[in-house]
Amino acid sequence: MFSKFKKPGSPAPKPTERPTATVTPIAASAHQEAPKKSLMQANRGKPAEAAPVEKEKKRKERLFEIKLDLHKALLDNLNLAALEKATEADLRAEINAIATETLEDMGVVLNREERQHLSQDLYDEVRGLGPLETLLKDDTVNDILVNGPQQIFVERSGKLELTDVTFKDERHLLRIIDKIVSAVGRRVDESNPYVDARLGDGSRFNAMVSPIAVDGSLVSIRKFKKDKLAIDDLVKYGAFTEEMAAYLQAAVATRLNVIVSGGTGSGKTTTLNALSSFIDNNERILTIEDTAELQLQQTHVGRMESRPPNVEGKGAVTQRDCLRNALRMRPDRIIVGETRGEEVIDMLQAMNTGHDGSMTTIHANSARDGVSRLENMIAMAGIEMPIKAVRSQIASAVNLIVQASRLQDGSRRMVSITEITGMEGEVISMQEVFRYQRVGLTPDNKIIGHFTATGVRSHFSDRFRLWGYDLPASIFEPFAAE
């Protein structure tokens, strides 16, 4: 029946050893136990509504067992090497054929909905990432967080929630992890218990396994946005205002050096993507990232991605290596996905030496913290410089710090736009131009607030005007909430 992708010389699938019995539908077998349980519950004085819940639980457990048996039959009979060139339609037909024959041998009858669900699960196991495949296809999910085989969380709209998706056991989870990392030429095991990788669609993947992960392997997936959010979308969603967007357009177009600062999951990369849309299409842009996430729409873009060391501890290519090489490739702008180490020296020097308009992101909770973080990264790079010289380097390189934040209700806001205006003695002088003003909370814990200018005129107003961006003075005037 399923000869197209059948292993050469493989026997027909053997039925799983089970007690011989008449063919019993899944729903029917679960239903037969219901009256006895309902009677027991009635005797104990418990509500009878618990019976359908127990029946549904047993049905799901039974379907899960059947899926495992069918998956074993697929592995025993499919020629996995031939599947690489198989079309989706052919593979689905082959899976359905094997599933039908195996179910008949097992003496199990499923209804149409159960059969379709089972076929999709089997296809995901063979071609996709098993239980994770459904969550990866869900556009409302931003992050997938796996805490062992039985606990999978997702983030939707900034909030974490537990799903009913599970793996069979730790071996099942490890098989999916190995499938992901082996596809990009990496490995994870006891000697190398953590790994960073990228899925086929660009999603960021990180995993830690035993002995580092105590209660089961830990997996985190930051999903890749197929449709990037433009500035208009961010304004519509309330991330910032049209006045702030006009200011940022002028800042990027006039080649100010911009740092996007924020915590984990605050929307730094999304903001950086949106800001890059203001770059002129005639400029040569080079991007450097640990995991390629930026989606620039310009014509002349060169993308670079760092590489971890191989199994022997050799072959690593760091962001600093990429940045040093990028300086020899005649870039107009350099965009670093995230500055987190010694590459900060080369990034600041690039901003100071003919690559105006460069951008990067850093982890920090405020603009002032962002400057301190840059100082610390320079110190960690082993560069021995007086603190005044370090701060002078930062003040001359960085023009603008955009602070992104994820608020307690899960919303993401651009809470501050701060300009660096120079040095006053040994202190970097800064001025905040726009901020998000929080007012209170609604009864359902939604934050009430509004964006406002601080009343400070931009330090770069003359530069904006000379480049043809004559912003009206009104956008710098404070305004109250509507």
VOMITI-291951 format. One record per residue (C-alpha): residue in one letter; chain; x, y, z. Coordinates in Angstrom, 3 decimals, padded with zeros to 6 digits. Layout:
['A', 'A', [X, Y, Z]]
...
end
This chain:
['M', 'A', [000.000, 000.000, 000.000]]
['F', 'A', [002.759, 002.450, 000.928]]
['S', 'A', [005.518, 001.340, -001.416]]
['K', 'A', [006.668, 004.759, -002.658]]
['F', 'A', [008.656, 005.689, 000.454]]
['K', 'A', [008.852, 002.239, 002.011]]
['K', 'A', [012.251, 000.997, 003.115]]
['P', 'A', [013.672, -001.614, 000.753]]
['G', 'A', [012.759, -005.073, 002.060]]
['S', 'A', [010.862, -003.763, 005.095]]
['P', 'A', [008.048, -006.020, 006.317]]
['A', 'A', [004.498, -004.905, 006.734]]
['P', 'A', [003.941, -003.064, 010.020]]
['K', 'A', [003.359, -005.459, 012.853]]
['P', 'A', [000.399, -004.808, 015.043]]
['T', 'A', [001.231, -003.719, 018.551]]
['E', 'A', [000.738, -006.559, 021.006]]
['R', 'A', [-002.601, -005.965, 022.675]]
['P', 'A', [-005.282, -008.276, 024.103]]
['T', 'A', [-007.494, -009.555, 021.308]]
['A', 'A', [-010.835, -007.869, 021.412]]
['T', 'A', [-013.539, -006.632, 019.158]]
['V', 'A', [-012.988, -003.364, 017.346]]
['T', 'A', [-013.811, -000.588, 019.783]]
['P', 'A', [-014.031, 003.083, 018.896]]
['I', 'A', [-012.076, 005.432, 021.169]]
['A', 'A', [-015.087, 007.478, 022.158]]
['A', 'A', [-017.162, 004.370, 022.837]]
['S', 'A', [-014.588, 002.740, 025.110]]
['A', 'A', [-014.322, 005.888, 027.162]]
['H', 'A', [-018.096, 006.157, 027.281]]
['Q', 'A', [-018.508, 002.648, 028.680]]
['E', 'A', [-016.682, 003.622, 031.862]]
['A', 'A', [-018.654, 006.798, 032.365]]
['P', 'A', [-021.786, 005.349, 034.028]]
['K', 'A', [-019.754, 003.490, 036.684]]
['K', 'A', [-017.773, 006.643, 037.525]]
['S', 'A', [-020.926, 008.741, 037.574]]
['L', 'A', [-022.548, 006.297, 040.011]]
['M', 'A', [-019.503, 006.385, 042.289]]
['Q', 'A', [-019.510, 010.164, 042.221]]
['A', 'A', [-023.190, 010.207, 043.031]]
['N', 'A', [-022.574, 007.957, 046.047]]
['R', 'A', [-019.815, 010.260, 047.254]]
['G', 'A', [-021.944, 013.322, 046.800]]
['K', 'A', [-019.649, 014.878, 044.127]]
['P', 'A', [-021.029, 016.697, 041.084]]
['A', 'A', [-021.648, 014.481, 038.050]]
['E', 'A', [-019.982, 017.017, 035.718]]
['A', 'A', [-016.581, 015.499, 036.548]]
['A', 'A', [-017.356, 012.450, 034.386]]
['P', 'A', [-017.072, 014.215, 030.987]]
['V', 'A', [-013.784, 015.776, 032.097]]
['E', 'A', [-012.386, 012.374, 033.050]]
['K', 'A', [-013.677, 010.896, 029.799]]
['E', 'A', [-012.002, 013.601, 027.741]]
['K', 'A', [-008.744, 013.130, 029.623]]
['K', 'A', [-008.783, 009.370, 028.975]]
['R', 'A', [-009.586, 009.951, 025.315]]
['K', 'A', [-006.592, 012.282, 024.942]]
['E', 'A', [-004.293, 009.839, 026.707]]
['R', 'A', [-005.487, 007.020, 024.457]]
['L', 'A', [-004.982, 009.107, 021.327]]
['F', 'A', [-001.490, 009.997, 022.509]]
['E', 'A', [-000.634, 006.308, 022.935]]
['I', 'A', [-001.980, 005.536, 019.474]]
['K', 'A', [000.064, 008.388, 017.984]]
['L', 'A', [003.246, 006.992, 019.556]]
['D', 'A', [002.538, 003.523, 018.120]]
['L', 'A', [001.857, 004.998, 014.689]]
['H', 'A', [004.978, 007.120, 014.818]]
['K', 'A', [007.048, 004.020, 015.584]]
['A', 'A', [005.422, 002.283, 012.617]]
['L', 'A', [006.330, 005.247, 010.402]]
['L', 'A', [009.972, 005.174, 011.495]]
['D', 'A', [010.105, 001.417, 010.906]]
['N', 'A', [008.646, 001.580, 007.400]]
['L', 'A', [009.434, 004.947, 005.841]]
['N', 'A', [012.634, 005.438, 003.872]]
['L', 'A', [013.675, 008.677, 005.577]]
['A', 'A', [016.377, 009.417, 002.998]]
['A', 'A', [013.777, 009.412, 000.210]]
['L', 'A', [011.548, 011.807, 002.160]]
['E', 'A', [013.942, 014.706, 001.611]]
['K', 'A', [012.708, 015.087, -001.973]]
['A', 'A', [009.093, 014.136, -001.306]]
['T', 'A', [006.357, 016.714, -001.812]]
['E', 'A', [004.029, 017.548, 001.063]]
['A', 'A', [001.057, 015.958, -000.725]]
['D', 'A', [002.928, 012.688, -001.367]]
['L', 'A', [004.204, 012.506, 002.199]]
['R', 'A', [000.762, 013.167, 003.683]]
['A', 'A', [-000.748, 010.479, 001.453]]
['E', 'A', [001.941, 008.014, 002.525]]
['I', 'A', [001.417, 008.810, 006.209]]
['N', 'A', [-002.346, 008.376, 005.851]]
['A', 'A', [-001.851, 005.014, 004.146]]
['I', 'A', [000.496, 003.716, 006.857]]
['A', 'A', [-001.754, 005.078, 009.602]]
['T', 'A', [-004.867, 003.464, 008.114]]
['E', 'A', [-003.245, 000.038, 007.799]]
['T', 'A', [-001.670, 000.207, 011.251]]
['L', 'A', [-004.941, 001.272, 012.891]]
['E', 'A', [-006.721, -001.670, 011.260]]
['D', 'A', [-004.081, -004.057, 012.599]]
['M', 'A', [-004.397, -002.489, 016.053]]
['G', 'A', [-008.189, -002.818, 015.964]]
['V', 'A', [-008.829, 000.887, 016.595]]
['V', 'A', [-011.541, 002.997, 014.993]]
['L', 'A', [-011.297, 006.797, 014.932]]
['N', 'A', [-013.780, 009.376, 013.718]]
['R', 'A', [-012.868, 011.787, 010.930]]
['E', 'A', [-011.797, 014.645, 013.210]]
['E', 'A', [-009.556, 012.386, 015.301]]
['R', 'A', [-008.029, 010.868, 012.168]]
['Q', 'A', [-007.276, 014.295, 010.672]]
['H', 'A', [-005.750, 015.504, 013.938]]
['L', 'A', [-003.656, 012.348, 014.186]]
['S', 'A', [-002.418, 012.655, 010.590]]
['Q', 'A', [-001.352, 016.268, 011.193]]
['D', 'A', [000.509, 015.292, 014.379]]
['L', 'A', [002.307, 012.489, 012.543]]
['Y', 'A', [003.271, 014.828, 009.699]]
['D', 'A', [004.657, 017.322, 012.233]]
['E', 'A', [006.698, 014.546, 013.869]]
['V', 'A', [008.210, 013.424, 010.545]]
['R', 'A', [008.740, 016.731, 008.763]]
['G', 'A', [008.337, 019.386, 011.486]]
['L', 'A', [009.142, 019.898, 015.149]]
['G', 'A', [006.514, 017.665, 016.723]]
['P', 'A', [004.341, 019.274, 019.417]]
['L', 'A', [006.032, 022.663, 018.892]]
['E', 'A', [004.827, 022.906, 015.304]]
['T', 'A', [001.315, 024.038, 016.247]]
['L', 'A', [002.678, 026.829, 018.448]]
['L', 'A', [005.134, 027.949, 015.766]]
['K', 'A', [002.237, 028.327, 013.300]]
['D', 'A', [000.173, 030.366, 015.778]]
['D', 'A', [000.672, 034.031, 014.833]]
['T', 'A', [-000.535, 035.221, 018.251]]
['V', 'A', [002.406, 033.511, 020.006]]
['N', 'A', [005.568, 035.607, 020.425]]
['D', 'A', [007.687, 033.303, 022.614]]
['I', 'A', [007.647, 029.570, 023.317]]
['L', 'A', [009.172, 028.479, 026.643]]
['V', 'A', [009.649, 024.775, 027.414]]
['N', 'A', [010.364, 023.746, 031.014]]
['G', 'A', [010.798, 020.015, 030.615]]
['P', 'A', [008.573, 017.685, 028.562]]
['Q', 'A', [005.325, 018.322, 030.455]]
['Q', 'A', [005.304, 022.115, 030.781]]
['I', 'A', [005.206, 024.473, 027.797]]
['F', 'A', [004.428, 028.179, 028.196]]
['V', 'A', [003.779, 030.767, 025.491]]
['E', 'A', [003.713, 034.542, 025.532]]
['R', 'A', [000.728, 036.282, 023.988]]
['S', 'A', [000.355, 040.071, 024.090]]
['G', 'A', [003.099, 040.350, 026.688]]
['K', 'A', [001.533, 037.788, 029.058]]
['L', 'A', [002.693, 034.228, 029.798]]
['E', 'A', [000.197, 031.369, 029.749]]
['L', 'A', [000.488, 027.593, 030.179]]
['T', 'A', [-000.539, 025.461, 027.181]]
['D', 'A', [-001.908, 021.916, 027.055]]
['V', 'A', [000.855, 020.908, 024.614]]
['T', 'A', [003.277, 018.309, 025.990]]
['F', 'A', [006.024, 015.914, 024.913]]
['K', 'A', [005.839, 012.214, 025.682]]
['D', 'A', [008.972, 012.268, 027.798]]
['E', 'A', [012.468, 013.727, 028.006]]
['R', 'A', [013.723, 011.521, 025.158]]
['H', 'A', [011.012, 012.888, 022.873]]
['L', 'A', [012.015, 016.471, 023.739]]
['L', 'A', [015.721, 015.746, 023.243]]
['R', 'A', [014.993, 014.237, 019.825]]
['I', 'A', [013.291, 017.476, 018.714]]
['I', 'A', [016.151, 019.585, 020.136]]
['D', 'A', [018.693, 017.447, 018.297]]
['K', 'A', [016.673, 017.750, 015.092]]
['I', 'A', [016.854, 021.555, 015.326]]
['V', 'A', [020.535, 021.936, 016.173]]
['S', 'A', [021.791, 019.269, 013.772]]
['A', 'A', [020.080, 021.109, 010.906]]
['V', 'A', [022.441, 024.061, 011.456]]
['G', 'A', [025.543, 021.946, 012.068]]
['R', 'A', [025.633, 022.179, 015.846]]
['R', 'A', [025.315, 019.681, 018.677]]
['V', 'A', [024.139, 019.571, 022.258]]
['D', 'A', [024.931, 016.859, 024.817]]
['E', 'A', [026.414, 016.425, 028.297]]
['S', 'A', [029.801, 017.771, 027.218]]
['N', 'A', [028.184, 020.793, 025.516]]
['P', 'A', [024.894, 021.231, 027.409]]
['Y', 'A', [023.691, 024.523, 025.889]]
['V', 'A', [023.285, 025.786, 022.352]]
['D', 'A', [022.077, 028.785, 020.344]]
['A', 'A', [020.606, 028.208, 016.912]]
['R', 'A', [018.184, 029.599, 014.393]]
['L', 'A', [015.120, 027.830, 013.006]]
['G', 'A', [014.404, 027.652, 009.300]]
['D', 'A', [012.035, 030.636, 009.497]]
['G', 'A', [014.581, 032.775, 011.359]]
['S', 'A', [013.229, 032.262, 014.888]]
['R', 'A', [015.835, 032.450, 017.660]]
['F', 'A', [016.358, 029.141, 019.483]]
['N', 'A', [018.161, 028.420, 022.746]]
['A', 'A', [018.328, 025.128, 024.647]]
['M', 'A', [019.958, 023.759, 027.799]]
['V', 'A', [019.985, 020.040, 028.599]]
['S', 'A', [021.044, 017.799, 031.473]]
['P', 'A', [023.078, 018.059, 033.674]]
['I', 'A', [022.662, 021.858, 033.577]]
['A', 'A', [018.866, 021.633, 033.255]]
['V', 'A', [017.753, 019.836, 036.423]]
['D', 'A', [014.058, 019.072, 035.829]]
['G', 'A', [014.182, 018.417, 032.093]]
['S', 'A', [015.569, 020.248, 029.092]]
['L', 'A', [014.907, 023.983, 028.847]]
['V', 'A', [014.018, 025.503, 025.479]]
['S', 'A', [013.199, 029.080, 024.543]]
['I', 'A', [012.119, 030.185, 021.083]]
['R', 'A', [011.731, 033.846, 020.143]]
['K', 'A', [009.514, 033.672, 017.083]]
['F', 'A', [010.510, 035.467, 013.917]]
['K', 'A', [008.012, 038.038, 012.694]]
['K', 'A', [007.275, 037.392, 009.032]]
['D', 'A', [005.596, 040.784, 008.661]]
['K', 'A', [007.750, 043.387, 010.355]]
['L', 'A', [006.043, 046.297, 012.090]]
['A', 'A', [006.532, 049.626, 010.357]]
['I', 'A', [006.558, 053.020, 012.062]]
['D', 'A', [002.874, 053.552, 011.206]]
['D', 'A', [001.995, 050.231, 012.847]]
['L', 'A', [003.872, 051.139, 016.035]]
['V', 'A', [002.113, 054.510, 016.161]]
['K', 'A', [-001.247, 052.789, 015.662]]
['Y', 'A', [-000.503, 050.322, 018.485]]
['G', 'A', [000.453, 053.162, 020.827]]
['A', 'A', [004.201, 052.460, 021.067]]
['F', 'A', [004.832, 056.178, 020.435]]
['T', 'A', [003.189, 059.229, 018.812]]
['E', 'A', [003.285, 060.777, 015.347]]
['E', 'A', [005.339, 063.689, 016.733]]
['M', 'A', [007.930, 061.261, 018.091]]
['A', 'A', [007.920, 059.424, 014.739]]
['A', 'A', [008.580, 062.701, 012.866]]
['Y', 'A', [011.461, 063.470, 015.219]]
['L', 'A', [012.961, 059.970, 014.820]]
['Q', 'A', [012.654, 060.179, 011.043]]
['A', 'A', [014.654, 063.407, 011.078]]
['A', 'A', [017.219, 061.892, 013.472]]
['V', 'A', [017.823, 058.785, 011.342]]
['A', 'A', [017.716, 060.583, 007.990]]
['T', 'A', [020.269, 063.180, 009.154]]
['R', 'A', [022.610, 060.374, 010.220]]
['L', 'A', [022.562, 060.710, 013.987]]
['N', 'A', [024.061, 057.720, 015.809]]
['V', 'A', [021.235, 055.978, 017.647]]
['I', 'A', [021.227, 053.438, 020.488]]
['V', 'A', [017.999, 051.585, 021.315]]
['S', 'A', [018.043, 050.647, 024.984]]
['G', 'A', [015.698, 048.364, 026.917]]
['G', 'A', [015.188, 045.166, 028.859]]
['T', 'A', [014.567, 041.647, 027.570]]
['G', 'A', [011.422, 041.453, 025.445]]
['S', 'A', [010.894, 045.222, 025.472]]
['G', 'A', [010.853, 045.502, 021.673]]
['K', 'A', [014.402, 046.728, 020.988]]
['T', 'A', [014.845, 044.769, 017.763]]
['T', 'A', [011.364, 045.715, 016.557]]
['T', 'A', [012.141, 049.389, 017.207]]
['L', 'A', [015.514, 049.105, 015.465]]
['N', 'A', [013.808, 047.499, 012.464]]
['A', 'A', [011.281, 050.310, 012.311]]
['L', 'A', [013.934, 053.028, 012.589]]
['S', 'A', [015.928, 051.466, 009.769]]
['S', 'A', [013.031, 052.171, 007.398]]
['F', 'A', [014.062, 055.862, 007.452]]
['I', 'A', [017.483, 055.108, 005.939]]
['D', 'A', [017.861, 056.240, 002.329]]
['N', 'A', [017.741, 053.457, -000.244]]
['N', 'A', [021.019, 054.625, -001.832]]
['E', 'A', [023.145, 053.928, 001.259]]
['R', 'A', [025.239, 050.801, 001.788]]
['I', 'A', [024.232, 049.139, 005.058]]
['L', 'A', [026.006, 046.300, 006.844]]
['T', 'A', [024.238, 044.442, 009.664]]
['I', 'A', [026.017, 042.354, 012.311]]
['E', 'A', [024.071, 040.040, 014.626]]
['D', 'A', [024.468, 036.942, 016.753]]
['T', 'A', [021.174, 035.674, 015.317]]
['A', 'A', [019.984, 037.311, 012.106]]
['E', 'A', [016.662, 038.977, 012.949]]
['L', 'A', [016.763, 042.381, 011.271]]
['Q', 'A', [014.588, 042.731, 008.172]]
['L', 'A', [015.875, 045.753, 006.302]]
['Q', 'A', [014.016, 046.713, 003.140]]
['Q', 'A', [016.793, 048.715, 001.457]]
['T', 'A', [018.439, 047.450, -001.734]]
['H', 'A', [022.089, 047.570, -000.653]]
['V', 'A', [022.282, 045.500, 002.537]]
['G', 'A', [025.041, 043.105, 003.597]]
['R', 'A', [024.128, 040.760, 006.462]]
['M', 'A', [026.622, 039.093, 008.788]]
['E', 'A', [026.072, 036.604, 011.582]]
['S', 'A', [028.563, 035.546, 014.251]]
['R', 'A', [029.430, 031.882, 014.751]]
['P', 'A', [030.132, 029.939, 017.970]]
['P', 'A', [033.145, 027.608, 018.254]]
['N', 'A', [032.864, 024.057, 016.959]]
['V', 'A', [033.131, 020.861, 019.008]]
['E', 'A', [036.914, 021.266, 019.220]]
['G', 'A', [036.564, 024.813, 020.517]]
['K', 'A', [037.818, 026.365, 017.284]]
['G', 'A', [036.331, 028.322, 014.419]]
['A', 'A', [034.481, 030.968, 016.463]]
['V', 'A', [033.662, 034.226, 014.696]]
['T', 'A', [032.620, 036.957, 017.118]]
['Q', 'A', [030.640, 040.130, 016.507]]
['R', 'A', [033.898, 042.047, 016.971]]
['D', 'A', [035.518, 040.032, 014.180]]
['C', 'A', [032.583, 040.831, 011.906]]
['L', 'A', [032.657, 044.505, 012.892]]
['R', 'A', [036.367, 044.871, 012.241]]
['N', 'A', [035.946, 043.313, 008.822]]
['A', 'A', [032.878, 045.438, 008.091]]
['L', 'A', [034.953, 048.604, 008.475]]
['R', 'A', [036.977, 047.493, 005.430]]
['M', 'A', [033.874, 046.973, 003.287]]
['R', 'A', [032.983, 050.637, 002.656]]
['P', 'A', [029.757, 050.820, 004.649]]
['D', 'A', [027.723, 054.018, 004.895]]
['R', 'A', [026.044, 052.726, 008.043]]
['I', 'A', [026.719, 049.822, 010.363]]
['I', 'A', [023.859, 048.289, 012.350]]
['V', 'A', [024.782, 045.925, 015.198]]
['G', 'A', [021.861, 043.820, 016.410]]
['E', 'A', [023.002, 043.966, 020.038]]
['T', 'A', [026.191, 045.279, 021.610]]
['R', 'A', [027.048, 043.242, 024.679]]
['G', 'A', [030.840, 042.887, 024.879]]
['E', 'A', [034.200, 044.009, 023.616]]
['E', 'A', [032.781, 044.926, 020.183]]
['V', 'A', [031.593, 048.171, 021.833]]
['I', 'A', [035.073, 049.681, 021.230]]
['D', 'A', [034.914, 049.117, 017.480]]
['M', 'A', [031.262, 050.231, 017.392]]
['L', 'A', [032.052, 053.587, 019.049]]
['Q', 'A', [035.093, 054.104, 016.824]]
['A', 'A', [032.984, 053.398, 013.733]]
['M', 'A', [030.447, 056.001, 014.874]]
['N', 'A', [033.288, 058.490, 015.368]]
['T', 'A', [035.152, 057.871, 012.114]]
['G', 'A', [032.947, 058.363, 009.094]]
['H', 'A', [030.066, 055.952, 009.700]]
['D', 'A', [027.517, 058.436, 010.977]]
['G', 'A', [023.995, 057.113, 011.295]]
['S', 'A', [025.037, 053.763, 012.754]]
['M', 'A', [022.660, 052.041, 015.175]]
['T', 'A', [022.704, 049.308, 017.793]]
['T', 'A', [020.790, 048.030, 020.831]]
['I', 'A', [021.914, 047.485, 024.414]]
['H', 'A', [020.350, 046.104, 027.596]]
['A', 'A', [019.641, 048.925, 030.057]]
['N', 'A', [016.751, 050.324, 032.084]]
['S', 'A', [017.236, 054.016, 031.264]]
['A', 'A', [019.317, 056.307, 029.084]]
['R', 'A', [021.701, 057.079, 031.959]]
['D', 'A', [022.018, 053.356, 032.715]]
['G', 'A', [022.734, 052.805, 029.030]]
['V', 'A', [025.720, 055.147, 029.168]]
['S', 'A', [026.988, 053.398, 032.312]]
['R', 'A', [026.595, 050.061, 030.538]]
['L', 'A', [028.748, 051.299, 027.660]]
['E', 'A', [031.420, 052.349, 030.167]]
['N', 'A', [031.320, 048.928, 031.813]]
['M', 'A', [031.609, 047.100, 028.485]]
['I', 'A', [034.691, 049.164, 027.601]]
['A', 'A', [036.214, 048.250, 030.968]]
['M', 'A', [035.376, 044.548, 030.462]]
['A', 'A', [037.097, 044.647, 027.072]]
['G', 'A', [040.372, 045.237, 028.925]]
['I', 'A', [040.934, 048.740, 027.560]]
['E', 'A', [042.699, 050.847, 030.173]]
['M', 'A', [041.547, 054.409, 029.655]]
['P', 'A', [040.829, 057.254, 032.081]]
['I', 'A', [037.120, 057.500, 032.833]]
['K', 'A', [037.015, 061.023, 031.342]]
['A', 'A', [038.452, 059.746, 028.061]]
['V', 'A', [035.924, 056.890, 027.984]]
['R', 'A', [033.017, 059.244, 028.565]]
['S', 'A', [034.348, 061.698, 025.993]]
['Q', 'A', [034.464, 058.874, 023.459]]
['I', 'A', [030.855, 057.909, 024.240]]
['A', 'A', [029.618, 061.526, 024.178]]
['S', 'A', [031.146, 062.189, 020.765]]
['A', 'A', [029.964, 058.874, 019.274]]
['V', 'A', [026.371, 058.522, 020.519]]
['N', 'A', [023.796, 061.200, 019.692]]
['L', 'A', [020.486, 059.654, 020.682]]
['I', 'A', [019.259, 056.991, 023.118]]
['V', 'A', [015.772, 055.581, 022.554]]
['Q', 'A', [014.464, 053.757, 025.633]]
['A', 'A', [011.976, 050.931, 025.008]]
['S', 'A', [010.151, 049.220, 027.854]]
['R', 'A', [007.632, 046.446, 028.454]]
['L', 'A', [005.225, 047.723, 031.081]]
['Q', 'A', [003.552, 045.648, 033.769]]
['D', 'A', [000.368, 045.158, 031.719]]
['G', 'A', [002.393, 043.598, 028.888]]
['S', 'A', [002.268, 046.654, 026.605]]
['R', 'A', [005.463, 047.928, 024.986]]
['R', 'A', [006.169, 051.653, 024.898]]
['M', 'A', [008.981, 053.939, 023.832]]
['V', 'A', [009.174, 055.537, 027.274]]
['S', 'A', [011.955, 058.041, 026.603]]
['I', 'A', [013.960, 059.717, 023.831]]
['T', 'A', [017.137, 061.314, 025.181]]
['E', 'A', [019.835, 063.323, 023.400]]
['I', 'A', [023.492, 063.323, 024.406]]
['T', 'A', [024.703, 066.899, 024.101]]
['G', 'A', [028.359, 066.682, 025.159]]
['M', 'A', [030.454, 066.807, 028.326]]
['E', 'A', [030.224, 068.970, 031.419]]
['G', 'A', [033.467, 068.397, 033.290]]
['E', 'A', [033.697, 064.618, 033.662]]
['V', 'A', [029.947, 064.009, 033.301]]
['I', 'A', [028.111, 063.258, 030.068]]
['S', 'A', [025.346, 065.847, 029.635]]
['M', 'A', [021.972, 064.567, 028.433]]
['Q', 'A', [018.532, 066.033, 027.812]]
['E', 'A', [015.231, 064.196, 027.524]]
['V', 'A', [013.082, 065.343, 024.595]]
['F', 'A', [010.071, 062.989, 024.838]]
['R', 'A', [008.779, 060.722, 027.594]]
['Y', 'A', [005.850, 058.485, 028.491]]
['Q', 'A', [003.984, 059.873, 031.480]]
['R', 'A', [002.213, 057.256, 033.599]]
['V', 'A', [-000.918, 058.389, 035.407]]
['G', 'A', [-002.417, 055.299, 037.032]]
['L', 'A', [-004.037, 051.892, 036.548]]
['T', 'A', [-007.484, 050.813, 035.414]]
['P', 'A', [-009.425, 048.249, 037.516]]
['D', 'A', [-008.226, 045.498, 035.143]]
['N', 'A', [-004.565, 046.553, 035.662]]
['K', 'A', [-004.136, 048.361, 032.341]]
['I', 'A', [-001.711, 051.256, 032.569]]
['I', 'A', [-003.119, 054.751, 032.041]]
['G', 'A', [-000.659, 057.243, 030.593]]
['H', 'A', [000.263, 059.471, 027.694]]
['F', 'A', [003.265, 060.620, 025.699]]
['T', 'A', [004.497, 064.171, 026.058]]
['A', 'A', [007.377, 066.373, 025.039]]
['T', 'A', [009.469, 067.773, 027.875]]
['G', 'A', [009.555, 071.314, 026.498]]
['V', 'A', [013.263, 071.111, 025.685]]
['R', 'A', [014.177, 072.151, 022.140]]
['S', 'A', [016.207, 069.546, 020.295]]
['H', 'A', [019.970, 070.037, 020.415]]
['F', 'A', [020.049, 068.973, 016.754]]
['S', 'A', [017.362, 071.346, 015.442]]
['D', 'A', [019.853, 073.291, 013.312]]
['R', 'A', [021.192, 070.043, 011.845]]
['F', 'A', [017.643, 068.934, 011.019]]
['R', 'A', [016.918, 072.206, 009.247]]
['L', 'A', [020.148, 072.104, 007.201]]
['W', 'A', [019.250, 068.593, 006.013]]
['G', 'A', [015.746, 069.680, 005.015]]
['Y', 'A', [013.822, 068.501, 008.090]]
['D', 'A', [012.453, 071.708, 009.568]]
['L', 'A', [010.421, 070.344, 012.471]]
['P', 'A', [007.781, 072.708, 013.890]]
['A', 'A', [008.535, 074.051, 017.358]]
['S', 'A', [005.118, 072.814, 018.521]]
['I', 'A', [006.206, 069.162, 018.651]]
['F', 'A', [008.633, 070.017, 021.476]]
['E', 'A', [005.930, 071.670, 023.595]]
['P', 'A', [004.483, 069.643, 026.484]]
['F', 'A', [000.877, 068.562, 026.164]]
['A', 'A', [-001.560, 066.943, 028.547]]
['A', 'A', [-003.515, 063.743, 027.962]]
['E', 'A', [-006.656, 064.097, 025.841]]
end
